């Protein structure tokens, strides 16, 4: 089953706290993971930022919303317990606790007010998504949608460019990733086509201790099949090479991928989608338009609240 959204976690989390004891954040996450059958692989899924697990983040938001509605209270860092209001809510035996349910409490309405500007309503905010997604989920979804659109546009641009431009693009990309030595060195190495299925050779490191052979196909729609990969592998054998990269703007057939995976040396296949992803990640053909810094409370800062004022 999919990882539950943060609102689905609200009532189970409050029930966990319903015994009146102090509960830790980590123990609650583990208990809810077992309750919802969240697998180890799902527990390890990360937000796009790569800095926090999705499930932990959603449990965190469920806890925050219950706190804002005064159904639980924070005892100290990473610990919480149910309040009198929370006990009364559980006594009502609600089928579900979500944003709509919490909106009966004025403290929660006040908390929500800044997050619902009039501009969002005028622009037709998708309320169905807002009902299930936490603020971090919404940011992640917006980022991923924006990224995928840019990657599609980048790939379309690359396909419309000349073969010579594609060669220069390959040079910039491999050097941005960290291969090929200097941009000038890589530029001299790539673009020498006609050498038995090899378009160029680059340094794996600045000293040139290892070499990587390149083949690049700027194809529009047809997939690259096994015969093309076999031709490239034959050229690598002729050079006594052990490493190769085959890039294309289209895709690879399943037969080609299985053949490459079964080789006793490394041949990396990069299709159009991965090419666009790498260009996005390493800033090739794209530029930064805006930067948003997402901050959180520094709990350590408040640890010594009861200390000296000096």
C-alpha positions in Angstrom: 0.0 0.0 0.0 1.2 3.6 -0.6 2.7 5.6 2.2 -0.3 7.2 4.1 -0.7 11.0 3.8 -0.3 13.2 6.8 -4.0 13.6 7.5 -4.6 9.9 7.5 -2.0 9.7 10.2 -3.6 12.3 12.5 -6.2 10.1 14.3 -3.8 7.1 14.7 -1.2 9.4 16.1 -3.6 10.9 18.6 -4.7 7.4 19.6 -1.1 6.4 20.3 -0.9 9.4 22.7 -4.3 8.5 24.1 -2.7 6.6 27.0 -1.7 9.9 28.6 2.0 9.0 28.6 4.9 11.0 27.1 5.8 9.6 23.7 8.9 10.2 21.7 8.8 11.2 18.0 11.0 8.2 17.0 8.9 5.6 18.8 5.7 7.0 17.4 7.1 6.9 13.8 8.1 3.2 14.3 4.7 2.3 15.9 2.7 4.0 13.0 4.9 2.3 10.4 4.0 -1.1 11.9 0.4 -0.1 12.1 0.2 0.9 8.5 2.4 -1.9 7.2 5.0 0.6 5.8 7.9 -1.5 4.4 11.6 -0.9 5.1 12.0 0.3 1.4 9.1 2.7 1.9 10.6 3.9 5.2 13.8 4.9 3.3 12.0 6.9 0.5 13.3 10.5 0.7 11.8 13.8 -0.2 13.2 15.5 -3.3 15.5 17.4 -1.0 17.1 14.1 0.0 17.3 15.2 3.6 14.4 13.5 5.2 12.3 10.3 4.8 8.8 10.8 3.4 7.1 8.8 6.1 8.9 10.6 8.9 8.1 13.9 7.4 4.4 13.1 7.2 4.2 11.9 10.7 5.9 15.1 11.7 3.3 17.2 9.9 0.5 15.2 11.5 2.0 15.9 14.9 2.5 19.6 14.1 -1.2 20.0 13.1 -2.4 18.2 16.2 -0.2 20.5 18.2 -1.6 23.6 16.5 -5.1 22.5 17.3 -4.0 22.0 21.0 -4.8 18.2 20.9 -1.3 17.4 21.9 1.5 19.3 23.6 5.2 19.2 23.4 6.9 18.2 26.6 10.4 18.8 25.4 12.5 18.2 22.3 11.1 15.2 20.4 8.5 14.3 23.1 4.8 15.0 23.3 1.6 13.9 25.2 -2.1 14.3 24.7 -4.0 17.3 26.2 -7.4 17.5 27.9 -8.8 18.7 24.6 -7.2 15.7 22.8 -8.8 13.3 25.3 -12.2 14.9 24.7 -11.7 14.5 21.0 -10.9 10.8 21.3 -14.0 10.4 23.5 -16.1 11.6 20.6 -14.8 8.6 18.7 -14.3 10.4 15.3 -13.9 8.3 12.2 -11.2 10.6 10.9 -9.2 13.6 12.0 -8.1 15.9 9.2 -7.8 19.6 8.4 -11.6 20.0 8.1 -12.0 18.4 11.5 -9.3 20.5 13.1 -10.9 23.7 11.7 -13.4 23.7 14.5 -10.7 24.9 16.8 -9.9 28.7 16.7 -6.2 28.2 17.4 -5.9 25.9 14.3 -7.8 28.4 12.1 -5.4 31.1 13.2 -2.5 28.8 12.3 -3.9 28.1 8.9 -4.8 31.7 8.0 -1.4 32.8 6.7 -1.1 29.7 4.5 -4.3 30.4 2.6 -3.8 33.8 0.9 -6.6 35.2 -1.2 -4.4 35.0 -4.3 -4.4 31.2 -4.0 -8.2 31.0 -4.1 -8.4 33.4 -7.0 -5.9 31.2 -8.9 -8.1 28.2 -8.4 -6.0 26.2 -5.9 -6.6 22.5 -6.2 -8.3 21.8 -2.9 -8.4 18.0 -3.3 -4.6 18.0 -3.3 -4.4 20.4 -0.4 -6.7 18.1 1.6 -4.2 15.2 1.5 -0.8 16.7 0.9 1.4 18.3 3.6 3.1 21.6 2.9 6.3 19.6 2.2 4.4 17.3 -0.2 2.9 20.3 -2.0 6.4 21.8 -2.4 7.8 18.5 -3.6 5.0 18.0 -6.1 5.4 21.5 -7.5 9.2 21.1 -7.8 8.9 17.7 -9.5 6.2 18.9 -11.9 8.3 22.0 -12.8 11.5 19.8 -13.2 9.8 17.3 -15.5 8.4 20.0 -17.7 11.8 21.6 -18.0 13.5 18.3 -18.8 10.9 17.6 -21.5 11.6 21.0 -23.0 15.4 20.5 -22.8 15.2 17.2 -24.6 13.0 18.6 -27.3 15.6 21.4 -27.8 18.5 18.9 -28.0 16.7 16.8 -30.6 16.2 19.9 -32.8 19.8 20.9 -32.7 22.6 20.0 -35.2 24.9 17.0 -34.7 27.8 19.4 -34.2 25.9 21.1 -31.3 25.1 17.7 -29.8 28.8 16.9 -29.8 29.6 20.1 -28.0 26.7 19.4 -25.5 28.3 16.0 -24.7 31.6 17.7 -24.0 30.0 20.1 -21.6 28.0 17.5 -19.9 30.8 15.0 -19.3 33.1 17.7 -18.0 30.3 19.1 -15.8 29.9 15.6 -14.3 33.6 15.6 -13.6 35.1 13.6 -16.4 37.3 14.5 -19.4 39.8 16.7 -17.7 39.5 20.3 -18.9 36.8 21.5 -21.2 39.4 22.1 -23.9 40.9 18.6 -23.5 37.4 17.0 -23.7 36.5 19.1 -26.7 39.5 17.8 -28.6 38.7 14.2 -27.7 35.0 14.1 -28.7 33.7 14.6 -32.2 36.3 12.4 -34.0 33.6 10.1 -35.6 34.2 7.3 -38.0 36.6 5.4 -35.8 34.9 2.0 -35.6 31.7 3.1 -33.8 33.5 5.5 -31.4 32.8 9.2 -31.3 35.5 10.1 -28.9 37.6 9.3 -25.9 37.8 11.3 -22.6 39.9 11.1 -19.5 38.2 9.5 -16.5 40.4 11.7 -14.3 42.5 14.8 -14.8 45.7 12.7 -15.0 44.3 10.5 -17.7 45.0 7.2 -15.8 41.8 5.7 -17.2 40.0 6.5 -20.5 36.3 6.3 -21.3 35.1 5.9 -24.9 32.0 7.7 -26.1 29.3 7.0 -28.6 26.6 9.6 -29.1 23.4 9.1 -31.2 21.2 12.2 -31.8 18.1 10.2 -32.8 14.6 11.5 -32.7 12.2 8.6 -32.4 13.8 5.2 -33.2 15.2 3.3 -30.3 18.8 2.2 -30.2 18.9 -1.6 -30.5 21.3 -4.4 -29.6 23.2 -4.3 -33.0 24.3 -0.7 -32.3 25.5 -1.6 -28.8 27.3 -4.6 -30.2 29.1 -2.5 -32.7 30.2 -0.1 -30.0 31.4 -3.0 -27.8 33.4 -4.4 -30.8 35.1 -1.0 -31.1 35.9 -1.0 -27.4 37.5 -4.5 -27.7 39.6 -3.1 -30.6 40.9 -0.4 -28.3 41.3 -2.9 -25.4 39.0 -0.5 -23.5 37.0 -1.5 -20.4 34.7 1.5 -20.0 32.3 3.1 -22.4 29.3 5.5 -22.4 26.6 5.3 -25.1 24.4 8.4 -25.2 21.2 8.9 -27.2 18.4 11.4 -27.4 15.9 8.6 -28.0 15.8 5.3 -26.0 17.2 1.8 -25.9 15.4 -1.4 -26.6 15.0 -3.9 -23.8 17.3 -6.3 -25.7 20.0 -3.6 -25.9 19.8 -2.9 -22.1 20.0 -6.6 -21.3 23.0 -7.1 -23.5 24.8 -4.1 -21.9 24.0 -5.3 -18.4 25.4 -8.8 -19.2 28.9 -7.6 -20.3 31.9 -8.3 -18.2 33.0 -4.6 -18.3 31.2 -1.3 -18.0 29.1 0.1 -20.8 26.7 2.8 -19.5 23.6 3.5 -21.5 22.2 7.0 -21.2 18.9 7.6 -23.0 17.1 10.9 -23.7 15.3 11.0 -20.4 18.4 10.5 -18.4 20.3 12.9 -20.6 17.8 15.6 -19.8 18.0 14.7 -16.0 21.8 15.0 -16.1 21.6 18.3 -17.9 19.2 19.6 -15.2 21.3 18.3 -12.3 24.6 19.7 -13.6 23.3 23.0 -15.0 23.9 22.3 -18.7 21.4 24.1 -20.9 19.5 25.4 -17.9 19.9 28.3 -15.5 18.6 29.1 -12.1 15.5 31.3 -12.2 14.6 31.5 -8.5 15.9 30.1 -5.2 13.7 29.4 -2.2 15.2 28.6 1.2 13.1 26.3 3.3 13.8 26.6 7.1 12.7 24.8 10.2 12.8 25.4 13.9 16.3 25.0 15.4 15.3 23.0 18.5 18.8 23.1 19.9 18.6 26.9 20.1 15.8 26.6 22.6 17.3 23.8 24.7 18.8 26.2 27.2 15.8 28.4 27.5 15.9 28.0 31.3 19.6 28.9 31.5 21.2 32.2 32.4 20.3 35.4 30.7 23.8 36.8 30.8 
